[in-house]
Amino acid sequence: MVNRENYLLTKAYLGYLREVVQLDVRSTGHYWFYLRHLLLWADATPFSQASVVQPTFPTYLSTVRAGSGAETLAPETCQGLSPTTLKKIAQTAKRFFTWAKMTYSRRFRAVSRAWIDALRPPRSVQPAPKHEFVTLDEVKQLAALKVPEQDLALRRDQAAASLLFVSGMRAGALGSLPIEALDLPNRAVKQWPSLGVATKNGKSATTYLLDIPELLSVIGSWDAFIRAHFSPDAAWYAPTDHNWEEQQLSTEPVGSNRNVAIARRMRKLFSIANLPYKSPHKFRHGHAVYALQHARTMADYKAISMNLMHADIRVTDGIYAPLTSDEVKQRVACLTGQAPVHLPADGDLTEFLRGLSDTQLSQALVVAAERLTR
């Protein structure tokens, strides 16, 4: 039976995420799903004594069945949660216990920092999935499709695919983007909730487009067309009405699930181009991978992270920076031709760097990168 105090603690943590961290309701819903596994694992044992629970949390995760609570599978036959979900559950557990130890230090004195650090996803449950994203070649193929002038929906979708790639915005933001939020001359996008743009956790930022002429040309063509017909506050990804063979753009307000319609239309666009379908979010991954591959300094890296509207550069690194297997092969093959780098030992500097907070360390890396590139 789930310990009542554990349940109340998880609810308090979700309240902290909503009120202090300012996550939206959808995000806290995801966190509740992750924390539910923590509750089921601890069962009647208080979280303050979590370090004595057997099996350990990573072992428990390796046997949990997808879509169930207490039902489990033997590790060798596990066909449960995806590696990505397991990673998120483990990360959420680590953040929860870090919060609990900071907030209730006396109650959680038996839970050591070392134990919290050991909360990691299980190994070897199943191989990690290949990092899938839309490549530049693929989006260029979508942009190069010959689309009839009167097929407004497909022209819009073609421009949307290009914009998703060069901007890295989420489908929800694209679907709610008003015409006035896109400033093509400056290659800028005002992802401002005050303009009606639906961003994750209500974040507000002006982001910028990759300078890829073939894609910007397609975006510019649609942008000029939509501006000529609608007011600045109308949707850039405008709904369309079909009347027999004729298509018309609609000024109706877009719904809250516009991203679902975008996914459906992207599926059709990929089909016409004879390409395997990839979801709208894979354009965001493609944007990040392309940008990171062209980054030369830590300042570039930080700019990419900010353009993706990430609060922390580690988010960018953890989600988008992993190399493909081909890149790993190429880079490892080149290592033997490079001269070794000998770094001087400096205990004082090492200790100073270890004492920095995560925020300070991120700032220090940017400053160092800027100094080195002068």
N, C-alpha and C positions, 0 to 999 in steps of 0.2 A: 504494500500500500504506500502511495506517495506521501512523504512527510509533509505535514501542513506548513511548517515553518519554511521548508524549501520552496513550496508553492508561493508563499507570500513574498519570499525573497526574489523570486523570478519576476513576480508582478511589480515589485519595487524597482527592479532593474529596468523593466520595460518602461515604467514611468519616468525613470532617469533618462532613458534614451529619447523619449518623447519631449520632455520638458527642458532638459539641460542640453543634450546633444541635438535636439530639434529634428529628429527623424520623423518622417511622415507615417501615417497609419499603415500604409502598405509595407514599408520597411520593417516596422515593429512587428507586423504579422509574420514576416519571414523569421525574425529573431525568436518569436514564440515557438515556431515550428522547430528551430534548432535547440532551444532550451528544453523543449518537451522531452527530447532524448536524454538530456542531463537528469531530468526529474525521474524518468523511468529507470535509468541506470542506478541512481542513488537509492531509489526505493524508500525504505523507512529510515535510512541513515541520514542524519543531519549533514548538510553541506559542510559544516564546520569540521566534520570528521571524514571528509571525502577521501583523504589520502589512504584510509584503511580499507576502502571498498574494493572487493574483488568480484569479478575480474576488473582490471583497470579500465578506465574509460576508452582508451584506444582499442583494447581487446573487445570490449563490448560493441564498439562501432563496427568492427570487422565482421560481426555476426548478426547485426540487426537487419531485419527484412524490410525492404522498401514498402511504405504504405501501411506498416503495422506498428504496434506499440511494443508489446512484450514478446511477441513471437520472434524467434531467432532461427538462424540457419547455422550449420556447422561451417567454420571458416573455409574448409576446403571445397564446399559446395555453394558458397555465398554468391547470390546474384542479386544483391540488395541495392543500397544507395550508390549513386555515382561517385567517383573520386572527388569531383568538384563539390558535391553536397557534403561529403564526409569532411572535406577540408574546411568548409564554412561552419559546420557543427563544431569541430575542434577549435577553430578560431573564436567562435562565439563563447564556448566554454571557458577558454583562456581569458577573454575579456571580462566575462562575468565574474570569475574568481578574483581577477585583479581588482575589479570594482569592489567586490565584497570585502576583500582584505583591507583595502584602503578605507572603506566606509565603516566597517565593523572590525577594526583591527584586533580588539581583545577577543571577540568571539571566534575569529579565524586565525588565531595565533598558531594553531596546530597545522594549518595549511601553509607549507613553505613556498617560497618563491621558486625554488628548484622544482617542486612538484607541479606548480602552475606552468612553468616553462616546458615541462615534459608533456603537456597536453597537446598532442599532435595527431593528425589523421593516421589511421593504421597503414602499415606498409604491405604491399604485395597482395592486397585483396583482389585487385584487377589492374591491368595496365592503365596508366593515365591516357585519356583520349588525346588524339592529335589536335593540336591547336588549330582550329578552323577559323578562317577569316576570308573576306572578299579581297582578292588581289587587285592590283592596279590593272592588269591585263583583262580581268573579268569585267570590271566596271567600265573599261574602255570599250569592250565588246557590247555592253548594254547601251552605252552612249552612242555607238556607231550604227545602231539598228536604223533601218529606213522605215520611218513611221509616217503614215498618211497625214497630211496637214489637218484633215477634219477629225482625226482620232485624238481628241483633246485629252482623254484619260491616259492614253499611252504616252503622249508627249509629256504630260505632267509626271507620270511615273518614271520616265527616262531622266527627266531633270531631277526628280527626287532622289533617284539612285546616285546620281552624280553628287548631289548636295550632301547626302548621307556620308559619302566617302570623304569628300574634301573638308567637311566640317567636323566629322566625328560625333555629331549630335545623336541623341537617342530618338527613336521613332516617335515617342510621345511628344517630344519637343518639335519635331518636324510637323507633325499633324496639327499642332496648335499654333504654329508660327504665323503671325500676321505679316503681310507684305512689308509693312514699315520696319519690321525687325531685321530684314536682310539688307545690308549695305554693300552691294557688290563692288562699287568703285573702290572701297577700302577693304574689300574681302573680309568683312566683319559680320557677325551675327549677334544681335542683341537677345541673348537668352534670358530675358527678364520676365519673371512672373507678373510684374506690374503691367506688361503688355499682353498678358494672357498666355505666355509660353509655359507649358507644363514641363518643368524640370524636376529632376530627382531631388527629393527633400526640399523643394522650393528654393533651390540655390539660384542666385542671380549673377550673371557674368556676361561680359562681351567676349566672344570667342572669335577665332580667325580661321580663314580657309586656306588649305594648301594651294600653292600656285601651280595648278596642273591645267594648262590652257585648253586641252581637248574637253575636259569636264566643265570648266568654267564657261566655255562657249555654249554648251547645251543648257547650263543653268541660266546663263544670260538671255538666251532666246526665250525660254519660258517666262523668266522674270519680266522681260519687256512686254510680253503678251498679256500676262496677268495684271500688270500695272495699268495697261491701257484699257482694261475692262472693269476693274474693281477699285474700290477705295482703299487707302493704306491700311485700314484696320481689318480688311477681309483676309481670309485664310490663303496663304501662299500655295499650300497643297489643297486647292479648292475641290469640294465635292462636285460630282458631275451628275446630271440628270439625263436619262436616255429616253428619247421619244421616237420609237421605231428605229430608224437608221440614223437619226440625228442626235448629236450630243450637245448638251449645253452646260456651262458652268453654273454652279449654284452659289448663292450668297447665304445659304442657310448656315447657322452656327454649327461647328463641328462637334461631334459627340465626345464623351470622355474616353471611349474605346477606339479612337481614330487609329491608334497604332495597330489594331487588329486588321483594319481595312488596308492599311499600308502593307502589312505582311502578306495579305491575300493578293494584292496587286503586284508585289515584288515576285511572288511565285509565278504569276502569269508572265511577267517580263523575262524572268530567267528561262521559262519554258520556250518563249518565242526565240530567244537567243541560243537555244539548245545547250544550256548550261545547267549543271546541278544546282538545285535551289539552296540558297543560304539566306537565313533570316535577316531582317533589317539590322539587328544588333551586330551581325557579323561585318557590316560596313564600318561600324564603330571600331571593331577590332582591326579591320583592314587599315583604317585611318591611322590608328595608333602604331601598328606594326610598321607601316610605311614610314611614318614620321620618325620612329625610334631607330630604324635602320639608317636614316639619313642624319641622325644627330651626331655631332662631333664633339661637343663639350657638355659638361654637367649643366651649364646654363641652358643649352638646347633641351636637355632632358627635363629640366624644371619647367621650361616654357611649354613643352608638350603636356606635362602633367597638369599644369594650370589650364591649358586649352581644353583638356578633357573634363575640367571642373572637378578635379580630385583635390581633396583637402590635404592629402599627404602623398608625397612622391613614391612612398612604398606601395601604395595602392596601384599606381601605374606599373611599377616594377613587377609586382606579384601577378597581375592579371594579364598584362599585355607584352611584357618584355621577354618572356621565355623564347629562346631561339628554336627555330624549326630544326629537325634532325639533319637536313642538308646543310644548314648554316653551321651547326656544331661540327659536322664532318669537315667542312672547308676550313674552319678556324683552327681546329685541332691539327689538321694536316700542315698548316702554316707555322705552327709553333716552333718546330725544330730549326727553322731558318732564321729565328729571331735571337738576338743577343740577350743573355740573362740580365735582369735588372737587380742591382744590389742596393737595398735600402739601408741607410745608416740606422743603427739602434738608437733610440731616443726615448728612454723610459719616462721622462717628465712629460714629453709631448703625448705619449701614449696614454698616460694616466689622465691628462687634461681632456683628451678627446673622449675617453671613456666616461668622464664625468658630465659630459654635455647631455642635455635632454634631446629627444628625437627632433623637436622643432629646431633647436640650436644647431644640431648636427646637419640638418638639411640646409640651413642658412649658411653654415660654414662651407659646405660642399659647393654651393653656388658661388660664394666669394672666391674660393680657391680656383674654381674653374675659370672665373672671369680674370683673375690674376695671371693664370697660366696662358691665357689666349691673347694677352696684350701684345 
